[in-house]
Amino acid sequence: MKKDPIKEEEFYNKDYSFSYSSLNKLLFSPSLFYKDYILKEREEKTDKHLIEGKLLHLLILEPERLHEKFSIVPTKVPSESLKKVLKVIAACNISELSMVDDKVISDALQEVGLYQSLKDESKRIAKVRTTECEDYYAFMCDTSGKDIIDNDMLLRAMDRVQIIKNNKQVMDLLFHQTTDFELDPIETHNEKYLKCELNDYKFGLKGYVDRYIIDHETKQITIVDIKTTSKSLDKFAETVDYYNYWMQAVIYITLVIKSSEKDITDYKINFNFVVIDNYDQVYVFDVSENTLREWYTGFQKTLEEANYHYDKRDYSLPYEFAKGNVVL
């Protein structure tokens, strides 16, 4: 693993808070965490399913911010592989794809490993010199951090939003409104960025919580996390384990409780996953108190593992391997 003492010191000289994604990456591959978050060599993800998920979240919770967060190209968005090629080309700082030299395109195709089975170089280059690629490239060079989508993706997401809104239980969770009355006992927050310290650790937690409602009258906290899944609803329990969504749930609960201006530690927690699957089936998964307790117990072990890597500055292997606990 490549180490950089200077960047490592820069990382440790600042307070650090784990998000769900960074903590998940640390547990899976400490060396990859080191590369992404300490060396700051993280590659921006442009995978279609990730962008579709972000778009769906925004259209449900903050539709007024669509054009602030997304640019809509008039043609279809290129494939994931072609987007990687265009990203490599964009590093040359040429604003129009038509002005890019053929050799630059050829080199980019070779770097990504795309269309290399085509022996005719002109045919490989022609795959990049298309209207779709030119439009996407222009938007990519001129949108300063926005995600790029096409009309098909937008219309598809809008259809799915309507499917979600047709579910009464979801509507009750996502669209309950508070009043402007100053003493209203119900707080409602959408896409709220929260950050907190942890008493027993040198690091904290942070994240955007999709939606949470604090009812000070009934002393209840309701947290809603919207999920899209490529599998069917009956496989979602497996998905929670595979992607460690249980850990994300505990992080969100911790953030909400610790970020509140009032003491809400004794409030009842209601955690809900609103899930839409690959068949556009929608279901609200409630999490039981027993399950939440199990998740909390598991999260304490997670924090201890994270603390080992962070405190020892050991990012060589996952915790159990680093401690020599794995045998066959």
MILUMLUM-341297 format. One record per residue (C-alpha): chain; x, y, z; residue in one letter. Coordinates in Angstrom, 3 decimals. Example, Ala and Ser with C-alpha at 12.3 -4.5 7.8 and 13.67 -1.06 7.14 Angstrom:
# residues 2
 chain     east    north       up resn
     A   12.300   -4.500    7.800    A
     A   13.670   -1.060    7.140    S
***
This chain:
# residues 328
 chain     east    north       up resn
     A    0.000    0.000    0.000    M
     A    1.347    3.391   -1.012    K
     A    1.698    5.699    2.005    K
     A    2.209    9.454    2.093    D
     A    3.370   10.781    5.501    P
     A    2.604   14.397    4.546    I
     A   -0.998   13.753    3.486    K
     A   -1.408   11.454    6.467    E
     A   -0.412   14.269    8.821    E
     A   -2.769   16.646    7.040    E
     A   -5.578   14.144    7.596    F
     A   -4.821   13.669   11.274    Y
     A   -4.302   17.360   11.977    N
     A   -8.009   17.962   11.313    K
     A  -11.047   16.648   13.137    D
     A  -12.517   13.759   11.199    Y
     A  -16.083   12.477   11.069    S
     A  -17.049    9.210    9.431    F
     A  -19.992    9.088    7.055    S
     A  -21.767    5.805    6.402    Y
     A  -19.916    5.412    3.093    S
     A  -16.440    6.154    4.492    S
     A  -16.970    3.901    7.519    L
     A  -18.284    1.126    5.302    N
     A  -15.244    1.453    3.060    K
     A  -12.873    1.375    6.057    L
     A  -14.384   -1.912    7.262    L
     A  -14.316   -3.464    3.780    F
     A  -10.856   -2.287    2.700    S
     A   -8.745   -0.044    4.968    P
     A   -6.204    0.416    2.176    S
     A   -8.925    1.708   -0.147    L
     A  -10.123    4.061    2.615    F
     A   -6.541    5.325    2.926    Y
     A   -6.358    5.950   -0.829    K
     A   -9.758    7.647   -1.064    D
     A   -9.893    9.711    2.135    Y
     A   -6.299   10.238    3.251    I
     A   -4.503   10.442   -0.090    L
     A   -7.681   12.040   -1.552    K
     A   -7.510    9.986   -4.724    E
     A  -11.169    9.015   -4.665    R
     A  -12.728    8.657   -8.111    E
     A  -16.078   10.348   -8.522    E
     A  -18.760    7.740   -9.147    K
     A  -20.959    8.302  -12.210    T
     A  -22.639    4.886  -12.246    D
     A  -26.148    5.067  -13.648    K
     A  -27.847    3.402  -10.663    H
     A  -26.165    5.806   -8.220    L
     A  -27.267    8.871  -10.192    I
     A  -30.797    7.469  -10.556    E
     A  -30.942    6.974   -6.792    G
     A  -29.803   10.537   -6.114    K
     A  -32.310   11.870   -8.636    L
     A  -35.186    9.943   -7.064    L
     A  -34.283   11.233   -3.591    H
     A  -34.195   14.804   -4.829    L
     A  -37.480   14.600   -6.748    L
     A  -39.217   13.257   -3.644    I
     A  -37.710   15.484   -0.973    L
     A  -36.382   18.614   -2.725    E
     A  -37.823   18.825   -6.263    P
     A  -37.225   22.578   -6.389    E
     A  -33.453   21.901   -6.455    R
     A  -33.499   19.771   -9.627    L
     A  -31.644   22.259  -11.851    H
     A  -29.270   23.144   -9.047    E
     A  -28.068   19.546   -8.763    K
     A  -28.584   18.098  -12.257    F
     A  -27.928   19.092  -15.856    S
     A  -30.232   17.587  -18.466    I
     A  -28.674   16.803  -21.852    V
     A  -30.908   16.894  -24.958    P
     A  -29.590   13.525  -26.189    T
     A  -29.054   10.191  -24.448    K
     A  -26.289    9.875  -21.867    V
     A  -23.378    7.694  -23.098    P
     A  -22.560    4.319  -21.542    S
     A  -20.602    4.105  -18.277    E
     A  -17.439    3.088  -20.147    S
     A  -17.703    5.982  -22.582    L
     A  -18.242    8.388  -19.668    K
     A  -14.939    7.176  -18.201    K
     A  -13.230    7.808  -21.542    V
     A  -14.676   11.322  -21.738    L
     A  -13.534   12.015  -18.198    K
     A   -9.962   11.070  -19.147    V
     A  -10.163   13.328  -22.213    I
     A  -11.564   16.211  -20.142    A
     A   -8.334   16.253  -18.124    A
     A   -6.763   17.906  -21.192    C
     A   -8.904   21.002  -20.489    N
     A  -10.264   21.298  -24.015    I
     A  -13.821   22.632  -23.935    S
     A  -15.141   20.930  -27.092    E
     A  -14.755   17.274  -28.024    L
     A  -14.551   18.192  -31.717    S
     A  -11.301   20.039  -30.977    M
     A   -9.656   17.054  -29.278    V
     A   -6.939   15.314  -31.304    D
     A   -7.614   11.741  -32.441    D
     A   -4.521   10.510  -30.605    K
     A   -5.851   11.862  -27.299    V
     A   -9.082    9.950  -27.856    I
     A   -7.185    6.812  -28.845    S
     A   -4.997    7.022  -25.738    D
     A   -8.062    7.528  -23.527    A
     A   -9.771    4.483  -25.056    L
     A   -6.643    2.433  -24.419    Q
     A   -6.396    3.656  -20.811    E
     A   -9.993    2.641  -20.090    V
     A   -9.644   -0.546  -22.152    G
     A  -12.624    0.178  -24.378    L
     A  -13.122   -1.030  -27.984    Y
     A   -9.596   -2.454  -28.079    Q
     A  -10.848   -5.519  -29.953    S
     A  -11.548   -3.262  -32.946    L
     A   -8.424   -3.344  -35.083    K
     A   -9.355   -0.244  -37.101    D
     A   -8.408    2.795  -34.988    E
     A  -10.714    5.085  -36.968    S
     A  -13.684    2.894  -35.987    K
     A  -12.660    3.084  -32.317    R
     A  -12.445    6.863  -32.473    I
     A  -15.778    7.068  -34.320    A
     A  -17.416    5.449  -31.272    K
     A  -16.453    8.568  -29.302    V
     A  -17.126   11.196  -31.948    R
     A  -20.900   11.004  -31.656    T
     A  -23.577   13.588  -30.915    T
     A  -24.298   11.922  -27.576    E
     A  -20.652   12.057  -26.512    C
     A  -20.202   15.632  -27.720    E
     A  -23.278   16.831  -25.817    D
     A  -22.298   14.965  -22.659    Y
     A  -18.705   16.234  -22.888    Y
     A  -19.881   19.839  -23.261    A
     A  -22.138   19.537  -20.222    F
     A  -19.415   17.754  -18.246    M
     A  -16.981   20.612  -18.894    C
     A  -19.535   23.284  -18.041    D
     A  -21.667   22.050  -15.150    T
     A  -19.276   22.427  -12.202    S
     A  -20.111   19.359  -10.183    G
     A  -23.662   18.717  -11.344    K
     A  -24.735   15.193  -12.260    D
     A  -25.677   14.810  -15.900    I
     A  -28.886   13.038  -16.899    I
     A  -31.034   12.739  -20.003    D
     A  -34.776   13.221  -20.425    N
     A  -35.415    9.470  -20.407    D
     A  -33.839    9.126  -16.975    M
     A  -35.746   12.149  -15.683    L
     A  -39.103   10.885  -16.976    L
     A  -38.446    7.430  -15.570    R
     A  -37.604    8.910  -12.154    A
     A  -40.722   11.096  -12.229    M
     A  -42.869    8.033  -12.966    D
     A  -41.321    6.206  -10.007    R
     A  -41.908    9.209   -7.740    V
     A  -45.587    9.095   -8.650    Q
     A  -45.691    5.372   -7.889    I
     A  -44.190    6.097   -4.459    I
     A  -46.654    8.924   -3.837    K
     A  -49.558    6.618   -4.640    N
     A  -48.720    4.677   -1.479    N
     A  -50.704    6.137    1.440    K
     A  -48.313    4.876    4.122    Q
     A  -45.417    6.500    2.303    V
     A  -47.357    9.733    1.905    M
     A  -48.015    9.835    5.644    D
     A  -44.306    9.410    6.346    L
     A  -42.851   11.673    3.692    L
     A  -45.327   14.490    3.353    F
     A  -46.557   15.248    6.866    H
     A  -46.294   19.014    7.197    Q
     A  -45.689   21.119   10.270    T
     A  -47.280   24.507   10.818    T
     A  -45.591   27.878   11.030    D
     A  -46.696   28.147   14.630    F
     A  -43.652   28.867   16.763    E
     A  -44.666   26.396   19.482    L
     A  -45.521   23.546   17.118    D
     A  -44.298   20.421   18.975    P
     A  -43.363   18.627   15.726    I
     A  -40.051   19.203   13.930    E
     A  -39.723   18.012   10.340    T
     A  -36.441   17.913    8.407    H
     A  -35.627   16.792    4.851    N
     A  -32.151   16.036    3.487    E
     A  -30.635   17.451    6.657    K
     A  -26.863   17.444    7.043    Y
     A  -25.919   16.475   10.596    L
     A  -22.611   16.080   12.368    K
     A  -21.748   15.009   15.900    C
     A  -18.863   14.083   18.166    E
     A  -18.537   10.718   19.908    L
     A  -17.572   10.875   23.567    N
     A  -15.224    7.889   23.620    D
     A  -13.509    8.386   20.274    Y
     A  -11.273   10.926   18.547    K
     A  -13.528   10.915   15.483    F
     A  -17.190   11.793   14.975    G
     A  -20.048   10.965   12.633    L
     A  -21.717   12.900    9.819    K
     A  -24.303   12.416    7.116    G
     A  -27.412   13.597    5.289    Y
     A  -30.573   12.135    6.797    V
     A  -33.316   11.749    4.187    D
     A  -36.145   12.718    6.513    R
     A  -36.784   12.779   10.228    Y
     A  -39.641   13.970   12.403    I
     A  -39.356   14.746   16.103    I
     A  -42.653   14.892   17.976    D
     A  -41.921   16.494   21.338    H
     A  -45.492   15.999   22.495    E
     A  -45.591   12.213   22.053    T
     A  -41.811   11.906   22.562    K
     A  -41.242   10.014   19.348    Q
     A  -38.604   10.261   16.626    I
     A  -39.440    8.959   13.149    T
     A  -36.566    8.524   10.697    I
     A  -37.182    7.695    7.041    V
     A  -34.502    6.378    4.700    D
     A  -35.429    6.040    1.021    I
     A  -33.829    3.137   -0.806    K
     A  -33.876    1.920   -4.395    T
     A  -32.872   -1.674   -5.003    T
     A  -32.117   -3.698   -8.108    S
     A  -33.559   -6.754   -6.358    K
     A  -37.137   -7.574   -5.407    S
     A  -38.680   -6.551   -2.093    L
     A  -38.379  -10.036   -0.612    D
     A  -34.574   -9.776   -0.914    K
     A  -34.303   -6.460    0.918    F
     A  -33.365   -8.042    4.269    A
     A  -30.348   -9.587    2.518    E
     A  -29.545   -6.213    0.982    T
     A  -29.558   -4.585    4.449    V
     A  -26.882   -7.055    5.537    D
     A  -24.873   -6.962    2.315    Y
     A  -24.585   -3.169    2.140    Y
     A  -24.539   -2.663    5.930    N
     A  -27.653   -0.501    5.780    Y
     A  -28.181   -1.442    9.432    W
     A  -25.030    0.553   10.201    M
     A  -26.385    3.533    8.279    Q
     A  -29.588    3.349   10.328    A
     A  -27.668    3.496   13.624    V
     A  -25.546    6.400   12.341    I
     A  -28.692    8.352   11.407    Y
     A  -30.314    7.700   14.784    I
     A  -27.141    8.767   16.600    T
     A  -26.879   11.932   14.506    L
     A  -30.499   12.921   15.092    V
     A  -30.314   12.415   18.857    I
     A  -26.943   14.096   19.352    K
     A  -27.730   17.029   17.044    S
     A  -30.993   17.999   18.727    S
     A  -31.060   21.197   20.771    E
     A  -33.306   19.390   23.266    K
     A  -32.616   16.252   25.265    D
     A  -34.427   13.554   23.286    I
     A  -32.446   10.530   24.491    T
     A  -35.563    8.995   26.046    D
     A  -37.746    9.399   22.941    Y
     A  -39.080    6.317   21.157    K
     A  -37.331    5.622   17.850    I
     A  -39.310    4.639   14.748    N
     A  -37.012    3.765   11.859    F
     A  -38.453    3.119    8.382    N
     A  -36.914    2.114    5.062    F
     A  -39.078    3.257    2.150    V
     A  -38.060    0.879   -0.625    V
     A  -38.861    0.782   -4.334    I
     A  -37.584   -2.337   -6.083    D
     A  -36.702   -3.220   -9.660    N
     A  -40.370   -4.054  -10.363    Y
     A  -41.500   -0.638   -9.049    D
     A  -43.048   -2.262   -6.002    Q
     A  -43.081    0.043   -2.980    V
     A  -43.020   -1.037    0.646    Y
     A  -42.303    0.567    4.017    V
     A  -40.064   -1.644    6.145    F
     A  -40.470   -0.848    9.830    D
     A  -37.530   -1.808   12.045    V
     A  -38.476   -3.405   15.355    S
     A  -37.048   -2.310   18.705    E
     A  -35.323   -5.684   19.111    N
     A  -33.654   -5.356   15.721    T
     A  -32.516   -1.814   16.516    L
     A  -30.966   -3.056   19.765    R
     A  -29.097   -5.753   17.842    E
     A  -27.898   -3.149   15.355    W
     A  -26.721   -0.886   18.166    Y
     A  -24.717   -3.761   19.668    T
     A  -23.155   -4.499   16.288    G
     A  -22.332   -0.829   15.793    F
     A  -20.329   -0.698   19.030    Q
     A  -18.082   -3.410   17.581    K
     A  -17.886   -1.421   14.344    T
     A  -16.718    1.690   16.219    L
     A  -14.059   -0.338   18.033    E
     A  -12.767   -1.659   14.722    E
     A  -12.757    1.839   13.208    A
     A  -10.979    3.146   16.287    N
     A   -8.258    0.510   15.891    Y
     A   -7.491    1.623   12.318    H
     A   -7.786    5.331   13.091    Y
     A   -5.835    5.288   16.358    D
     A   -3.074    2.903   15.227    K
     A   -2.925    4.426   11.744    R
     A   -3.021    0.878   10.482    D
     A   -4.769    0.665    7.109    Y
     A   -3.060   -2.476    5.847    S
     A   -5.831   -5.066    6.313    L
     A   -9.418   -5.333    7.592    P
     A   -9.589   -5.532   11.392    Y
     A   -9.922   -9.304   11.869    E
     A   -7.046   -9.935    9.454    F
     A   -4.901   -7.181   10.978    A
     A   -5.406   -8.783   14.410    K
     A   -4.611  -12.260   13.063    G
     A   -8.022  -13.643   14.050    N
     A   -8.810  -15.351   10.743    V
     A   -8.031  -19.057   10.410    V
     A   -9.176  -21.704    7.952    L
***
